[in-house]
Amino acid sequence: MNEQLMDSTHSFSSAVFEVADAFEANELFQRNGWTDGLPIVPPTEEGVARFLDAGGLGAGDVIGIEPVRRRQISAEKVAIAALMAGCLPEYMPVVVAIVKAMCEPQFALHGSTASTGGSAPFIVVNGPIRLGLGMNTTHNVLANASRANAAIGRSVRLFLLNVLGGIPGQMDRSTLGHPGKFTFCIAEDEEGTDWLPLSVERGLPAGTSAVTVMAVESPHQIMNEWTHDPKEILDTYAASIRGNMLTYSIWEGNYAIVVPKQHREIFAEAGWSKQNIREYVFEAARVRRSEWRSVGKAAVAGRKDEERVYRALRSPEDLLVIAAGGPAGGFGAIIPPWYGKKSLAVTIPIAV
């Protein structure tokens, strides 16, 4: 399906394939391993040009450089991934910002993509662009509910597959992976809370559209609807973090918690800010090395001082507190890091 451009100023470098129709285009992509197993939108030249124009970019513009292999990432390749994923052209600035954030050295893009640990990029969008794109912030926020959430997150996976070679069994050595490797993108419910947006707490001016990207393992859902004591609510979140430290990784770094409205109302009644939450969880989320014996890891527990205390967070600021989720139900989620401080969350503005 080769749609030649007559009026585009873009000069493309990607190969062009002639196919009969969209069905055959999908079969071509499936045969060559260029997709995540789901159908794609065929990336025609005309379509890619629209995405580049929406982002104010030229095909050869360099979006970022993968720090380990020094591979340059062109706007053309990012636009192809976004179009394939089902994005609309107006999503392009968000996708570009995500790729830029992932190229920051502290994110550890290569390691988090290639590791047997099977992490996925978790994306949080803040600012006015959320509303303009119709992003979901409430019901079913970690799952299916919004084209923008789903397609933006999926564009990252297709970019990793086709630009950086993150093919399962090849560069991607994930033992298990998790469903977030299809798509894992949410927007914060800024209208449903008096809390500061995540991006503002991480240093950007209020009103700025922004993305935060963090390499994570699968989310753990928690429930506590039997108390109005904010400390008891947070004890449940912290227990899930401690469980992750014992059964997966004890190393400190970023954790994220997603706090839906029912729990947020309890915190609001008590006058608790995100900073109060971070400080409490910092103290509560810790384990002793000897506790590994209780989860089948006695062989590891006895190798060093068994009374040594490990924290989940290096400081309260390591905890990302995100207001999102439906209005009813005493639920929340903790989202653990891939590898502690080896890979840190990155927040950058979206160029709108």
C-alpha positions as CSV (number, residue, x, y, z in Angstrom):
1,M,0.0,0.0,0.0
2,N,2.3,2.7,-1.3
3,E,0.6,6.2,-1.2
4,Q,3.1,8.6,-2.8
5,L,3.1,12.1,-1.6
6,M,2.8,14.9,-4.1
7,D,3.1,17.9,-1.8
8,S,5.1,16.8,1.2
9,T,8.4,18.4,2.0
10,H,9.5,15.4,4.0
11,S,12.2,13.1,2.8
12,F,11.7,9.6,4.2
13,S,14.4,7.0,4.8
14,S,12.2,4.0,5.7
15,A,11.6,1.2,3.2
16,V,8.3,1.2,1.2
17,F,6.3,-2.0,0.6
18,E,3.6,-2.5,-2.0
19,V,0.6,-4.4,-0.6
20,A,-2.9,-4.9,-1.8
21,D,-4.8,-3.5,1.1
22,A,-4.8,-2.9,4.9
23,F,-5.4,-6.6,5.6
24,E,-2.3,-7.6,3.6
25,A,-0.3,-4.8,5.3
26,N,-1.2,-6.3,8.7
27,E,-0.2,-9.8,7.5
28,L,3.2,-8.4,6.3
29,F,3.8,-6.8,9.7
30,Q,2.8,-9.9,11.5
31,R,5.1,-12.1,9.4
32,N,8.0,-9.9,10.0
33,G,7.5,-9.4,13.7
34,W,7.0,-5.7,13.4
35,T,4.0,-5.6,15.7
36,D,3.1,-6.7,19.2
37,G,0.7,-9.3,18.0
38,L,-2.3,-6.9,17.6
39,P,-3.4,-5.4,14.3
40,I,-1.8,-2.1,13.3
41,V,-2.7,1.0,11.3
42,P,-0.6,0.8,8.1
43,P,1.9,3.6,8.2
44,T,1.6,5.2,4.8
45,E,3.8,8.0,3.7
46,E,0.8,10.4,3.8
47,G,-0.1,9.3,7.3
48,V,3.5,9.6,8.6
49,A,3.7,13.1,7.2
50,R,0.6,14.2,9.0
51,F,2.1,13.0,12.3
52,L,5.3,14.9,11.7
53,D,3.5,18.0,10.8
54,A,1.4,17.7,14.0
55,G,4.6,17.6,16.0
56,G,6.3,20.4,14.0
57,L,9.1,18.0,13.0
58,G,11.1,17.0,10.0
59,A,11.5,13.3,9.2
60,G,15.2,13.4,10.0
61,D,15.0,15.4,13.2
62,V,16.7,13.5,16.1
63,I,14.3,13.0,19.0
64,G,16.9,11.3,21.2
65,I,19.9,9.0,21.4
66,E,19.7,5.7,23.2
67,P,22.6,6.1,25.7
68,V,24.2,2.7,25.6
69,R,24.2,1.8,21.9
70,R,24.3,5.5,20.9
71,R,21.4,4.8,18.4
72,Q,19.9,8.0,17.0
73,I,16.1,8.0,17.1
74,S,14.5,10.0,14.2
75,A,11.1,11.7,14.2
76,E,10.2,9.6,11.2
77,K,10.5,6.4,13.2
78,V,8.6,7.8,16.2
79,A,5.8,8.9,13.9
80,I,5.6,5.5,12.2
81,A,5.2,3.8,15.7
82,A,2.6,6.3,16.8
83,L,0.5,5.8,13.6
84,M,0.8,2.0,13.8
85,A,-0.4,2.1,17.4
86,G,-3.6,3.8,16.5
87,C,-2.7,7.3,17.6
88,L,-4.2,10.5,16.1
89,P,-1.8,13.1,14.8
90,E,-2.5,15.4,17.8
91,Y,-1.0,12.7,20.1
92,M,2.4,13.1,18.5
93,P,3.8,15.7,20.9
94,V,3.1,13.4,23.9
95,V,4.8,10.4,22.2
96,V,7.8,12.5,21.3
97,A,8.1,13.7,25.0
98,I,7.9,10.1,26.2
99,V,10.7,9.0,23.9
100,K,12.9,12.0,25.0
101,A,12.3,11.1,28.6
102,M,13.2,7.5,28.1
103,C,16.5,8.6,26.4
104,E,17.6,10.3,29.6
105,P,20.5,8.3,31.1
106,Q,18.9,7.9,34.5
107,F,16.0,6.0,32.9
108,A,18.3,3.2,31.7
109,L,16.4,2.5,28.5
110,H,18.6,-0.3,27.3
111,G,18.7,-2.2,30.6
112,S,15.0,-1.9,31.3
113,T,14.2,-3.1,27.8
114,A,16.6,-6.0,27.7
115,S,16.4,-7.3,31.2
116,T,15.0,-10.7,32.2
117,G,12.9,-8.7,34.8
118,G,10.4,-7.8,32.1
119,S,9.7,-4.2,32.9
120,A,7.5,-1.8,31.0
121,P,7.5,2.0,30.7
122,F,4.7,3.4,33.0
123,I,3.6,6.8,31.6
124,V,1.7,9.5,33.5
125,V,0.5,12.6,31.7
126,N,-0.2,15.9,33.4
127,G,-1.4,19.3,32.3
128,P,-4.0,20.7,29.9
129,I,-3.1,18.3,27.1
130,R,-4.9,15.5,29.0
131,L,-8.2,17.2,28.5
132,G,-7.6,18.1,24.9
133,L,-6.8,14.6,24.0
134,G,-9.7,13.1,26.0
135,M,-7.4,11.0,28.2
136,N,-8.9,8.8,30.9
137,T,-8.2,9.7,34.6
138,T,-10.9,7.9,36.4
139,H,-12.9,4.7,35.8
140,N,-10.7,1.7,34.9
141,V,-7.7,4.0,34.6
142,L,-5.1,1.3,34.5
143,A,-6.9,-0.6,31.7
144,N,-9.1,0.0,28.7
145,A,-11.2,3.2,28.6
146,S,-9.5,5.7,26.3
147,R,-8.1,5.7,22.8
148,A,-5.5,8.2,23.8
149,N,-4.3,6.3,26.9
150,A,-4.1,3.0,25.0
151,A,-2.6,4.2,21.7
152,I,0.0,6.5,23.3
153,G,1.2,3.7,25.5
154,R,1.2,1.2,22.7
155,S,3.2,3.5,20.5
156,V,6.1,3.1,22.9
157,R,6.0,-0.7,22.7
158,L,6.1,-0.5,18.9
159,F,8.9,2.0,19.0
160,L,10.9,-0.3,21.2
161,L,10.2,-3.3,18.9
162,N,11.0,-1.7,15.6
163,V,13.6,1.0,16.4
164,L,15.6,-0.4,19.3
165,G,15.1,-4.1,18.5
166,G,13.3,-5.0,21.7
167,I,12.0,-8.3,20.3
168,P,11.1,-11.0,22.8
169,G,13.7,-13.7,22.8
170,Q,16.2,-11.5,21.1
171,M,17.2,-8.2,22.8
172,D,14.2,-8.4,25.1
173,R,15.1,-11.2,27.4
174,S,12.0,-10.9,29.7
175,T,11.3,-14.2,31.5
176,L,7.6,-13.3,32.0
177,G,6.9,-9.7,31.2
178,H,3.5,-8.3,32.1
179,P,0.4,-6.8,30.3
180,G,1.8,-3.3,30.7
181,K,4.2,-4.2,27.9
182,F,1.3,-3.7,25.5
183,T,0.4,-0.3,26.9
184,F,0.7,1.4,30.3
185,C,-0.3,5.1,30.1
186,I,-2.6,7.1,32.3
187,A,-3.4,10.7,33.0
188,E,-3.7,12.2,36.5
189,D,-7.1,13.3,37.8
190,E,-6.1,16.9,38.5
191,E,-9.7,18.1,38.5
192,G,-10.7,15.5,41.1
193,T,-8.2,16.6,43.8
194,D,-6.7,19.6,45.5
195,W,-3.3,17.8,45.5
196,L,-0.5,19.2,43.4
197,P,-0.1,17.4,40.0
198,L,2.7,14.9,39.8
199,S,4.6,17.1,37.3
200,V,4.5,20.1,39.6
201,E,5.8,18.2,42.5
202,R,8.6,17.0,40.3
203,G,9.6,20.6,39.5
204,L,7.7,21.8,36.5
205,P,5.5,25.0,36.5
206,A,1.8,24.6,37.2
207,G,-0.2,24.4,34.0
208,T,2.6,22.8,32.0
209,S,1.7,19.7,30.0
210,A,4.2,17.0,30.9
211,V,5.0,13.3,31.0
212,T,6.6,11.2,33.7
213,V,8.0,7.9,32.6
214,M,9.2,5.1,35.0
215,A,10.4,1.5,34.2
216,V,8.1,-0.7,36.3
217,E,6.9,-4.2,37.1
218,S,3.2,-5.1,37.1
219,P,0.9,-3.1,39.4
220,H,-0.4,-4.6,42.7
221,Q,-4.0,-3.7,43.6
222,I,-4.7,-3.2,47.3
223,M,-8.0,-2.7,49.2
224,N,-8.8,-1.0,52.5
225,E,-12.3,0.3,53.1
226,W,-12.6,-0.4,56.8
227,T,-11.0,2.8,58.2
228,H,-10.9,6.5,57.9
229,D,-7.5,6.8,59.5
230,P,-5.0,7.9,56.8
231,K,-2.2,6.1,58.5
232,E,-4.1,2.8,58.4
233,I,-4.9,3.3,54.8
234,L,-1.2,3.9,54.0
235,D,-0.2,0.9,56.1
236,T,-2.0,-1.2,53.5
237,Y,-0.1,0.5,50.6
238,A,3.2,0.1,52.5
239,A,2.4,-3.6,53.2
240,S,2.2,-4.2,49.5
241,I,5.5,-2.4,48.9
242,R,7.1,-4.5,51.6
243,G,5.7,-7.6,50.0
244,N,7.3,-6.6,46.7
245,M,10.6,-6.0,48.5
246,L,10.5,-9.5,49.9
247,T,9.2,-11.5,46.9
248,Y,10.8,-9.5,44.1
249,S,13.5,-6.9,44.8
250,I,14.8,-5.4,48.0
251,W,16.6,-2.5,46.3
252,E,15.5,1.1,47.0
253,G,14.4,3.5,44.3
254,N,11.2,5.0,42.9
255,Y,7.8,3.4,43.7
256,A,4.5,4.8,42.5
257,I,1.2,4.6,44.2
258,V,-2.1,5.3,42.4
259,V,-4.7,6.7,44.8
260,P,-8.4,6.7,43.6
261,K,-11.0,9.1,44.9
262,Q,-12.4,7.2,47.9
263,H,-9.0,7.0,49.5
264,R,-8.2,10.6,48.4
265,E,-11.3,11.8,50.3
266,I,-10.0,10.2,53.5
267,F,-6.7,12.0,53.1
268,A,-8.4,15.3,52.3
269,E,-10.6,15.1,55.4
270,A,-7.4,14.6,57.5
271,G,-5.6,17.4,55.7
272,W,-2.9,15.1,54.2
273,S,-1.0,16.3,51.2
274,K,1.1,14.2,48.9
275,Q,4.1,15.2,50.9
276,N,2.5,13.8,54.1
277,I,1.9,10.5,52.3
278,R,5.4,10.3,51.0
279,E,6.9,10.9,54.4
280,Y,4.7,8.3,56.1
281,V,5.4,5.6,53.4
282,F,9.1,6.4,53.6
283,E,9.1,5.3,57.3
284,A,6.6,2.4,56.9
285,A,8.0,0.7,53.8
286,R,11.0,-1.1,55.1
287,V,12.0,-4.7,55.8
288,R,14.7,-6.6,57.7
289,R,16.9,-9.0,55.8
290,S,15.8,-11.8,58.2
291,E,12.3,-11.5,56.8
292,W,13.5,-13.2,53.6
293,R,13.3,-16.4,55.5
294,S,9.5,-16.1,55.6
295,V,9.3,-16.1,51.8
296,G,11.5,-19.0,51.0
297,K,14.8,-17.0,50.6
298,A,16.6,-18.3,53.7
299,A,19.7,-19.0,51.6
300,V,20.0,-15.3,50.8
301,A,18.9,-14.0,54.2
302,G,21.9,-15.6,56.0
303,R,24.6,-14.3,53.7
304,K,24.9,-10.9,55.5
305,D,23.7,-9.2,58.7
306,E,20.2,-10.5,59.0
307,E,19.1,-7.5,61.1
308,R,20.0,-5.0,58.5
309,V,17.0,-2.8,57.6
310,Y,16.3,-2.0,53.9
311,R,14.0,0.9,52.9
312,A,11.9,0.9,49.7
313,L,12.7,4.6,49.1
314,R,16.0,6.5,49.3
315,S,14.0,9.5,50.5
316,P,10.3,10.5,50.6
317,E,10.8,12.2,47.2
318,D,11.3,8.7,45.6
319,L,7.6,8.0,45.9
320,L,5.4,9.1,43.1
321,V,1.9,9.8,44.4
322,I,-0.7,9.8,41.5
323,A,-4.3,10.8,41.8
324,A,-6.3,8.6,39.4
325,G,-9.0,6.0,39.4
326,G,-12.8,5.7,39.8
327,P,-14.9,7.5,42.4
328,A,-16.1,4.4,44.4
329,G,-14.3,1.5,46.1
330,G,-11.6,1.5,48.7
331,F,-8.9,0.4,46.2
332,G,-5.5,1.6,45.2
333,A,-2.4,0.3,43.6
334,I,1.3,0.2,44.1
335,I,3.6,0.1,41.1
336,P,7.0,-1.2,41.8
337,P,10.3,-0.3,40.1
338,W,12.2,-2.5,37.7
339,Y,15.5,-2.3,39.5
340,G,15.6,0.2,42.2
341,K,17.8,3.2,41.7
342,K,19.4,1.6,38.6
343,S,16.5,3.2,36.7
344,L,14.8,6.3,37.8
345,A,11.6,8.1,36.8
346,V,12.0,11.1,34.4
347,T,9.6,14.0,34.1
348,I,9.8,16.4,31.1
349,P,7.5,19.0,29.6
350,I,5.5,18.3,26.4
351,A,6.3,20.7,23.5
352,V,2.8,21.8,22.5
